[in-house]
Amino acid sequence: MKMKDRVEKLEEQRRRNEGMGGPERIERQHAKGKLTARERLKRLFDENTFEEMGLLAGAEGNLPEEEDASKPSPADGVITGVGEIDGRPVAAAIYDFTVFGGSIGTVGERKVARLRDLALKNRIPMVWLVDSAGARLEAGGEVDPRRLASFADTGYLFREQVVMSGVVPQVAAMVGPGAAGTAYIPALADFVPMVKGTSSIAIGGPYLVESVVGEKVTEEELGGSKVHNELSGVADAEYADDAACLTAIREYLGFFPANCEEKPPRRPSTDPFDRRDDDLLKVVPDSPRQAFDMHKVILSLVDDRKFFPLKPRFARNLITGLARIDGWPVGIVANNSMFLGGILDVNAADKAARFINLCDAFNIPLVFLQDVPGFMVGTKVEQQGIIRHGAKMMYAVASATVPKLTVVVRKGYGAGYYVMNGRAFEPDLLIAWPGAEIGVMGPEGMVSIAARKLLQSAESPEAAEAMKKELAEGLRQHIRIERTAAMAMVDDVVDPRDTRRLLARALKRTANKKVERPFRRREISPV
């Protein structure tokens, strides 16, 4: 056969494999409101930058002529390769549901293993687009005994994800189901966006759940996007469709360096670093008990009022997300009194610890906006392990070596003040707004404890309440920010409108921050 004929045959095979599972299966994918794997690929990467690896792969290494024509396995159900996002290289594994339900086959996993290795060696981000039925037990209607016997030689995927963790950014976007093995890909990734109505994550699918525990449940009820965005906290965001999800991945990666040895990319900003927003004079209510939305503060401080929230519907008493200030990427951790008064509970502590570790791993400075009444108390949270979970957050803040900037917007009470990067936790900037308070607890709480017997001796409940109010006002004088500033326990008390300028200046001067820690083999963090 002449080279020209060989090339023509090669091109024919490439076109066949690029056709995925065929027109019928592609139509079924579209009918579910989902893009195909190759349509997703085109939307994720810069135009004409993706270089595919393993296009000619097939299940069990079969050649096209060796396969059952009714059960094709182009690329063995997963597209792998490297492209560019905003001009920077990114590796991607894109599972193709039109080929054996996107299940993980032996050859397909060999392709992804090579990609993981290349991503780690070349220090570039890794993205998974998961639309998969999980591990492939059969390929044509019958369970393959060889697959069962070879299980002992699996699991490399998850160990390698752990090795990659904190070295390169990892994104696992759920654009379809992720069951069993593919459920742990997002569990070990840094950013887990989900698509509403079409994506799910579960250790065992509905059929397995029914057979094991007798529970009849739908895929959506078991592990849909609502479950993981609002209840479990596994997911980081929910998007209306594939296109919005893929756009979010591009935006997310824009905040991060390619790897942990680089600085995050600073982008030129047309938003003046010293812009003053008069709305900041009105955002905090006069009453210390009245709630307000901390999102208003965040949007006033960041470039172009753009904020990229992470886990916005999980543990809503704490806000976490990414933004830029004077072009510098920052991670924001903020209390939100609109939910549970901004108090820290088990879920909020976990959410904060995870986010702080993420930013610290990739050199992203942290900005803390305090309005924290402390940690939740009571038998329920003690049984949930509030001490253990609170320690996670404390450990993360103390361990972080990136620039850490703290603004006491209204109050910082008790251990909540500590874990929101109080003075003892090495803030590179610690400022407060007028009217702020820092203390072991709120004055009302202190009176309830310290003056308990005196209050009990009051002539009536009304008299006790009046006495409590009077005593609290007396104590408040000792925790007000003017007293704290007089003792040089904060760097400054500032006009709220100057906060953006001060944060921008601090980010500039801390750009080369370096912290030395004692040698240790590894930390022993709370879990």
C-alpha positions as CSV (number, residue, x, y, z in Angstrom):
1,M,0.0,0.0,0.0
2,K,1.4,3.4,-1.0
3,M,1.8,6.1,1.6
4,K,-1.0,8.2,0.0
5,D,-3.4,5.3,0.4
6,R,-2.2,4.7,4.0
7,V,-2.8,8.4,4.8
8,E,-6.3,8.3,3.2
9,K,-7.1,5.2,5.3
10,L,-5.8,6.9,8.4
11,E,-8.0,10.0,7.7
12,E,-11.0,7.8,7.3
13,Q,-10.4,6.2,10.7
14,R,-9.9,9.5,12.3
15,R,-13.2,10.9,10.9
16,R,-15.0,7.7,12.1
17,N,-13.7,8.1,15.6
18,E,-14.4,11.8,15.7
19,G,-18.0,10.8,15.0
20,M,-18.2,9.4,18.5
21,G,-21.0,6.9,19.1
22,G,-22.8,7.8,15.9
23,P,-25.7,10.1,14.9
24,E,-28.4,8.2,16.9
25,R,-26.5,8.4,20.2
26,I,-25.6,12.0,19.5
27,E,-29.2,12.8,19.0
28,R,-30.1,11.1,22.3
29,Q,-27.4,13.3,24.0
30,H,-28.9,16.4,22.6
31,A,-32.4,15.4,23.5
32,K,-31.3,15.4,27.2
33,G,-30.2,19.0,26.8
34,K,-26.5,18.0,26.8
35,L,-23.7,18.8,24.5
36,T,-21.5,16.0,23.1
37,A,-18.0,15.5,24.3
38,R,-16.5,17.1,21.2
39,E,-18.9,20.1,21.4
40,R,-17.8,20.6,24.9
41,L,-14.2,20.5,23.9
42,K,-14.6,23.3,21.4
43,R,-16.3,25.5,23.9
44,L,-13.7,24.9,26.6
45,F,-10.5,25.6,24.7
46,D,-9.3,28.5,22.6
47,E,-10.1,27.9,18.9
48,N,-7.8,25.5,17.1
49,T,-5.5,24.9,20.1
50,F,-6.5,21.4,21.2
51,E,-4.1,18.6,20.3
52,E,-5.8,15.2,20.9
53,M,-3.9,12.1,22.1
54,G,-5.3,8.6,21.7
55,L,-8.0,9.4,19.1
56,L,-7.3,6.1,17.4
57,A,-7.9,4.1,20.6
58,G,-10.6,1.4,20.8
59,A,-12.0,-0.8,23.5
60,E,-9.6,-3.7,24.4
61,G,-7.3,-2.3,21.7
62,N,-9.5,-3.6,18.9
63,L,-9.1,-2.3,15.4
64,P,-12.3,-0.9,13.8
65,E,-12.7,-3.9,11.6
66,E,-12.5,-6.2,14.7
67,E,-15.4,-4.5,16.5
68,D,-19.1,-5.2,16.4
69,A,-20.5,-2.5,14.1
70,S,-23.4,-1.9,16.4
71,K,-21.2,-1.3,19.4
72,P,-18.4,1.0,18.2
73,S,-15.8,2.3,20.7
74,P,-14.1,5.3,19.2
75,A,-11.4,6.7,21.4
76,D,-12.6,4.2,24.0
77,G,-15.2,6.7,25.3
78,V,-12.8,9.4,26.5
79,I,-11.2,12.3,24.6
80,T,-7.8,13.2,26.0
81,G,-5.3,16.0,25.0
82,V,-3.9,19.4,25.7
83,G,-5.3,22.8,24.5
84,E,-5.1,26.4,25.6
85,I,-7.4,28.5,27.7
86,D,-6.6,32.2,27.4
87,G,-3.3,31.2,25.8
88,R,-2.2,28.9,28.6
89,P,-1.8,25.1,28.2
90,V,-4.4,22.9,30.0
91,A,-4.8,19.1,29.9
92,A,-8.3,17.7,29.6
93,A,-10.1,14.3,29.8
94,I,-13.6,14.5,28.4
95,Y,-15.8,11.4,28.9
96,D,-18.0,10.6,25.9
97,F,-21.4,9.3,27.0
98,T,-22.3,8.2,23.4
99,V,-19.7,5.4,23.7
100,F,-20.6,2.8,26.4
101,G,-22.1,5.6,28.5
102,G,-18.7,7.2,29.0
103,S,-17.7,4.3,31.2
104,I,-14.0,3.9,32.1
105,G,-12.5,1.2,30.0
106,T,-9.0,-0.3,30.2
107,V,-7.7,1.5,27.1
108,G,-9.5,4.8,28.0
109,E,-7.9,4.8,31.5
110,R,-4.5,4.2,30.0
111,K,-5.0,7.4,27.9
112,V,-6.1,9.4,31.0
113,A,-3.2,8.0,33.1
114,R,-0.8,9.3,30.4
115,L,-2.5,12.6,30.5
116,R,-2.2,12.9,34.3
117,D,1.4,12.1,34.1
118,L,2.0,14.8,31.4
119,A,0.0,17.4,33.3
120,L,2.1,16.8,36.5
121,K,5.5,16.7,34.7
122,N,4.7,19.8,32.6
123,R,3.0,21.5,35.6
124,I,-0.2,22.4,33.8
125,P,-3.8,22.4,35.1
126,M,-6.0,19.2,34.6
127,V,-9.7,19.3,33.7
128,W,-12.1,16.4,33.7
129,L,-15.5,16.8,32.0
130,V,-17.4,13.9,33.7
131,D,-20.3,12.3,31.9
132,S,-19.8,8.7,32.8
133,A,-21.5,5.6,34.1
134,G,-18.4,4.8,36.1
135,A,-16.2,1.7,35.8
136,R,-16.9,-0.4,32.7
137,L,-18.1,-3.9,33.8
138,E,-19.4,-4.9,30.5
139,A,-19.2,-3.9,26.9
140,G,-22.1,-5.3,25.0
141,G,-24.6,-6.7,27.5
142,E,-22.6,-9.3,29.4
143,V,-20.3,-8.8,32.4
144,D,-16.7,-9.5,31.4
145,P,-15.1,-11.8,34.1
146,R,-11.7,-10.5,33.2
147,R,-12.7,-7.0,34.3
148,L,-13.8,-8.4,37.7
149,A,-10.5,-10.3,38.1
150,S,-8.4,-7.3,37.2
151,F,-9.9,-5.0,39.9
152,A,-6.9,-5.5,42.1
153,D,-4.8,-3.5,39.6
154,T,-6.9,-0.4,39.7
155,G,-7.1,2.8,41.8
156,Y,-4.1,4.5,40.3
157,L,-6.3,7.4,39.2
158,F,-7.2,8.4,42.8
159,R,-3.7,8.1,44.2
160,E,-2.3,10.1,41.3
161,Q,-5.0,12.8,41.9
162,V,-3.8,13.1,45.5
163,V,-0.2,13.4,44.3
164,M,-1.2,16.2,41.9
165,S,-3.2,18.0,44.6
166,G,-1.8,21.4,45.3
167,V,0.8,21.1,42.5
168,V,-1.5,21.9,39.6
169,P,-5.1,23.1,39.6
170,Q,-7.6,20.3,39.1
171,V,-11.2,20.8,37.9
172,A,-13.8,18.1,37.7
173,A,-16.9,19.4,36.0
174,M,-20.0,17.2,36.3
175,V,-21.7,17.6,32.9
176,G,-23.6,14.3,33.3
177,P,-23.6,11.4,35.8
178,G,-20.6,10.4,37.8
179,A,-21.2,7.1,39.6
180,A,-18.9,4.8,41.7
181,G,-15.3,5.4,40.5
182,T,-16.1,8.6,38.7
183,A,-17.6,10.0,41.9
184,Y,-14.2,10.2,43.5
185,I,-12.8,12.3,40.6
186,P,-14.7,15.4,41.8
187,A,-14.2,14.4,45.5
188,L,-10.4,14.9,45.0
189,A,-10.6,17.9,42.6
190,D,-10.3,21.6,43.5
191,F,-13.3,22.9,41.7
192,V,-16.5,21.0,41.1
193,P,-19.2,22.7,39.0
194,M,-22.4,20.9,38.2
195,V,-25.1,21.3,35.5
196,K,-28.6,21.6,36.7
197,G,-30.9,18.7,35.8
198,T,-28.4,16.6,33.9
199,S,-25.5,16.0,36.3
200,S,-25.2,13.8,39.4
201,I,-22.6,12.3,41.7
202,A,-23.1,9.2,43.8
203,I,-21.1,6.3,45.2
204,G,-23.8,3.9,44.0
205,G,-26.5,4.5,41.5
206,P,-30.2,4.1,42.1
207,Y,-30.2,0.4,41.1
208,L,-27.4,-0.4,43.5
209,V,-28.9,1.6,46.3
210,E,-32.2,-0.3,45.9
211,S,-30.5,-3.7,45.9
212,V,-28.3,-2.9,48.9
213,V,-30.5,-0.9,51.2
214,G,-33.9,-1.3,49.6
215,E,-34.3,2.4,49.0
216,K,-36.0,3.5,45.8
217,V,-34.6,6.8,44.7
218,T,-34.1,8.7,41.5
219,E,-30.7,9.8,40.3
220,E,-31.5,13.4,40.9
221,E,-32.7,12.7,44.5
222,L,-29.7,10.6,45.2
223,G,-27.0,13.0,44.0
224,G,-28.3,15.7,41.8
225,S,-26.9,19.2,41.6
226,K,-29.3,20.5,44.3
227,V,-28.2,17.9,46.8
228,H,-24.5,18.6,46.3
229,N,-24.7,22.3,46.1
230,E,-27.0,22.9,49.1
231,L,-26.7,19.9,51.4
232,S,-23.5,17.9,51.0
233,G,-21.1,20.6,50.0
234,V,-19.4,18.3,47.5
235,A,-20.0,20.7,44.5
236,D,-18.8,24.3,44.2
237,A,-21.4,25.8,41.9
238,E,-24.5,25.0,39.8
239,Y,-25.0,26.1,36.2
240,A,-28.0,26.2,33.9
241,D,-26.4,24.3,31.0
242,D,-23.2,22.9,29.6
243,A,-22.2,26.2,28.0
244,A,-22.4,28.2,31.2
245,C,-20.5,25.5,33.1
246,L,-17.6,25.5,30.5
247,T,-17.5,29.3,30.6
248,A,-17.2,29.2,34.4
249,I,-14.2,26.8,34.1
250,R,-12.4,29.2,31.9
251,E,-13.1,32.0,34.3
252,Y,-12.1,30.0,37.4
253,L,-8.7,29.0,35.9
254,G,-8.0,32.6,35.1
255,F,-7.5,33.3,38.8
256,F,-4.9,30.6,39.1
257,P,-1.3,30.1,38.1
258,A,-0.5,27.0,36.0
259,N,1.1,25.4,39.1
260,C,2.1,26.0,42.7
261,E,5.5,27.4,41.8
262,E,4.1,30.4,39.9
263,K,2.3,33.5,41.0
264,P,-1.4,33.9,40.0
265,P,-1.8,36.1,36.9
266,R,-2.4,39.7,37.6
267,R,-4.6,41.4,35.0
268,P,-4.6,45.1,34.1
269,S,-7.6,46.8,35.6
270,T,-9.4,50.0,34.5
271,D,-11.1,50.2,37.9
272,P,-9.1,52.7,39.9
273,F,-7.4,51.1,42.9
274,D,-8.3,54.1,45.1
275,R,-11.9,54.2,44.0
276,R,-14.2,55.3,46.9
277,D,-17.7,54.0,47.2
278,D,-20.1,56.1,49.3
279,D,-22.5,53.2,49.6
280,L,-20.0,51.7,52.1
281,L,-21.1,54.4,54.6
282,K,-24.6,53.0,54.6
283,V,-24.2,49.2,54.4
284,V,-23.7,48.4,58.1
285,P,-26.9,49.0,60.1
286,D,-26.9,51.2,63.2
287,S,-28.2,48.4,65.3
288,P,-25.6,45.7,66.1
289,R,-28.3,43.1,66.0
290,Q,-29.6,43.9,62.5
291,A,-28.4,41.7,59.7
292,F,-26.9,43.0,56.4
293,D,-25.7,41.4,53.2
294,M,-21.9,41.2,53.2
295,H,-22.0,40.7,49.4
296,K,-22.6,44.4,49.1
297,V,-19.3,45.1,50.8
298,I,-17.5,42.6,48.7
299,L,-18.8,44.0,45.4
300,S,-17.9,47.5,46.5
301,L,-14.3,46.5,47.2
302,V,-13.4,44.3,44.2
303,D,-12.5,45.2,40.6
304,D,-15.5,45.9,38.4
305,R,-17.9,44.6,41.1
306,K,-17.1,41.0,39.8
307,F,-17.1,38.2,42.3
308,F,-16.8,34.5,41.6
309,P,-18.5,32.7,44.5
310,L,-17.6,29.1,45.5
311,K,-20.2,27.0,47.3
312,P,-22.6,29.9,47.4
313,R,-25.6,27.8,48.5
314,F,-23.8,25.7,51.0
315,A,-23.2,27.1,54.5
316,R,-24.5,30.5,53.5
317,N,-23.5,32.0,56.8
318,L,-20.0,32.2,55.3
319,I,-19.1,33.6,51.9
320,T,-16.1,32.3,49.9
321,G,-15.0,33.1,46.4
322,L,-12.5,34.7,44.1
323,A,-12.1,38.2,42.8
324,R,-9.5,40.8,41.9
325,I,-8.4,44.0,43.6
326,D,-6.3,46.3,41.4
327,G,-5.8,43.3,39.1
328,W,-4.5,41.0,41.9
329,P,-6.4,37.7,42.3
330,V,-7.7,37.3,45.9
331,G,-9.7,34.8,47.8
332,I,-12.4,36.3,50.0
333,V,-13.7,34.8,53.2
334,A,-16.5,36.8,54.7
335,N,-19.2,36.3,57.4
336,N,-22.8,36.9,56.3
337,S,-25.2,37.8,59.1
338,M,-28.2,37.3,56.7
339,F,-27.9,33.5,57.6
340,L,-27.6,32.3,61.2
341,G,-26.4,35.7,62.1
342,G,-23.1,34.9,60.5
343,I,-22.2,32.4,63.2
344,L,-19.8,29.7,62.4
345,D,-21.1,26.1,62.4
346,V,-19.7,22.7,61.2
347,N,-20.4,23.3,57.5
348,A,-19.1,26.9,57.5
349,A,-15.8,25.8,59.2
350,D,-15.3,23.0,56.6
351,K,-16.2,25.3,53.7
352,A,-13.7,27.9,55.0
353,A,-10.9,25.4,55.7
354,R,-11.1,23.9,52.2
355,F,-11.1,27.3,50.5
356,I,-8.2,28.7,52.5
357,N,-6.1,25.6,51.8
358,L,-6.9,26.0,48.1
359,C,-5.8,29.7,48.0
360,D,-2.7,29.0,50.0
361,A,-1.7,26.1,47.7
362,F,-1.7,28.4,44.7
363,N,-0.3,31.6,46.1
364,I,-3.6,33.5,46.1
365,P,-3.8,36.2,48.8
366,L,-6.7,36.0,51.3
367,V,-9.0,38.8,52.3
368,F,-11.1,38.3,55.5
369,L,-14.1,40.4,56.1
370,Q,-15.2,40.0,59.7
371,D,-18.7,40.2,61.2
372,V,-18.5,37.1,63.3
373,P,-20.4,36.4,66.6
374,G,-18.3,33.2,67.2
375,F,-18.9,29.5,66.9
376,M,-22.3,27.9,67.3
377,V,-22.9,26.3,70.7
378,G,-25.3,23.6,71.9
379,T,-25.7,19.8,72.1
380,K,-26.4,19.4,68.4
381,V,-23.2,21.0,67.2
382,E,-21.1,19.4,69.9
383,Q,-22.3,16.0,68.8
384,Q,-21.5,16.9,65.2
385,G,-18.0,17.7,66.3
386,I,-17.9,21.5,66.2
387,I,-14.6,21.6,68.1
388,R,-13.0,19.2,65.5
389,H,-14.5,21.1,62.6
390,G,-13.6,24.5,64.0
391,A,-10.1,23.3,64.5
392,K,-9.9,22.5,60.8
393,M,-10.5,26.2,60.0
394,M,-8.1,27.4,62.7
395,Y,-5.5,25.0,61.3
396,A,-5.9,26.2,57.8
397,V,-5.7,29.9,58.7
398,A,-2.7,29.4,60.9
399,S,-0.9,27.3,58.2
400,A,-1.5,29.7,55.4
401,T,1.6,31.6,54.3
402,V,0.1,33.7,51.5
403,P,-0.6,37.4,52.2
404,K,-3.5,37.6,54.6
405,L,-5.5,40.9,55.0
406,T,-8.2,41.3,57.6
407,V,-11.0,43.9,57.8
408,V,-13.2,44.0,60.9
409,V,-16.3,45.3,59.3
410,R,-18.6,45.1,62.4
411,K,-17.5,42.5,65.0
412,G,-15.0,39.8,65.8
413,Y,-16.0,37.8,68.9
414,G,-14.3,34.8,70.6
415,A,-12.7,32.1,68.5
416,G,-14.5,33.4,65.5
417,Y,-12.2,36.4,65.6
418,Y,-9.2,34.0,65.7
419,V,-10.2,31.9,62.7
420,M,-11.2,34.9,60.7
421,N,-7.5,35.8,60.8
422,G,-7.3,37.9,64.0
423,R,-4.1,39.5,65.2
424,A,-2.5,36.3,66.4
425,F,-2.8,34.6,63.0
426,E,-0.3,36.8,61.2
427,P,-2.4,39.3,59.2
428,D,-0.3,41.4,56.9
429,L,-3.0,44.1,57.3
430,L,-5.5,44.4,60.2
431,I,-7.9,47.3,59.9
432,A,-11.3,48.0,61.2
433,W,-14.3,50.2,60.5
434,P,-15.7,52.7,63.0
435,G,-18.1,51.1,65.3
436,A,-16.4,47.7,65.1
437,E,-16.0,45.6,68.2
438,I,-13.4,42.9,69.1
439,G,-13.9,40.8,72.3
440,V,-14.2,37.4,73.9
441,M,-18.0,37.6,73.2
442,G,-20.8,40.1,72.7
443,P,-21.5,42.3,75.8
444,E,-24.9,40.8,76.2
445,G,-23.4,37.3,76.5
446,M,-20.8,38.5,78.9
447,V,-23.4,40.0,81.2
448,S,-25.5,36.8,81.0
449,I,-22.6,34.8,82.4
450,A,-20.8,37.3,84.7
451,A,-23.9,38.9,86.2
452,R,-26.1,35.8,86.3
453,K,-26.8,36.0,90.0
454,L,-27.4,39.7,89.9
455,L,-29.9,39.4,87.1
456,Q,-31.7,36.6,88.9
457,S,-32.2,38.9,91.9
458,A,-34.0,41.5,89.9
459,E,-37.6,42.3,91.0
460,S,-39.1,41.4,87.6
461,P,-38.2,40.1,84.1
462,E,-38.5,43.7,82.9
463,A,-36.1,44.9,85.5
464,A,-33.7,42.1,84.7
465,E,-33.7,43.1,81.0
466,A,-33.2,46.7,81.8
467,M,-30.3,45.8,84.1
468,K,-28.8,43.5,81.4
469,K,-29.0,46.3,78.8
470,E,-27.3,48.8,81.2
471,L,-24.5,46.5,82.1
472,A,-23.9,45.5,78.5
473,E,-23.5,49.1,77.5
474,G,-20.9,49.5,80.2
475,L,-19.0,46.5,78.9
476,R,-19.3,47.6,75.3
477,Q,-17.0,50.6,76.0
478,H,-14.2,48.1,76.7
479,I,-14.5,46.2,73.4
480,R,-15.2,49.1,71.1
481,I,-12.6,49.5,68.3
482,E,-11.3,52.9,69.7
483,R,-10.1,51.1,72.8
484,T,-8.5,48.3,70.7
485,A,-6.8,50.9,68.5
486,A,-5.5,52.8,71.5
487,M,-3.8,49.6,72.6
488,A,-2.2,49.3,69.1
489,M,-4.0,46.0,68.6
490,V,-5.1,46.9,65.1
491,D,-3.2,48.7,62.4
492,D,-5.8,51.4,61.9
493,V,-9.5,52.3,62.1
494,V,-10.4,53.6,58.7
495,D,-13.1,55.3,56.6
496,P,-14.8,52.3,54.9
497,R,-14.4,54.1,51.6
498,D,-10.6,53.8,51.9
499,T,-10.7,50.1,52.3
500,R,-10.2,49.2,48.7
501,R,-7.1,51.5,48.4
502,L,-5.6,50.0,51.6
503,L,-6.1,46.4,50.4
504,A,-4.6,47.2,47.0
505,R,-1.6,48.8,48.6
506,A,-1.2,45.8,50.9
507,L,-1.4,43.4,48.0
508,K,1.4,45.2,46.2
509,R,3.8,45.3,49.2
510,T,3.2,41.7,50.1
511,A,3.7,40.3,46.5
512,N,7.0,38.7,47.6
513,K,6.0,37.6,51.0
514,K,8.0,34.7,52.4
515,V,7.3,32.8,55.6
516,E,9.7,30.3,57.2
517,R,8.1,27.4,59.1
518,P,9.9,24.8,61.2
519,F,10.8,21.6,59.4
520,R,8.3,18.7,59.6
521,R,7.6,15.7,57.5
522,R,3.9,16.7,57.3
523,E,1.1,18.3,59.2
524,I,-1.3,16.4,61.4
525,S,-4.4,18.3,60.6
526,P,-7.9,17.8,62.2
527,V,-10.4,15.9,60.1
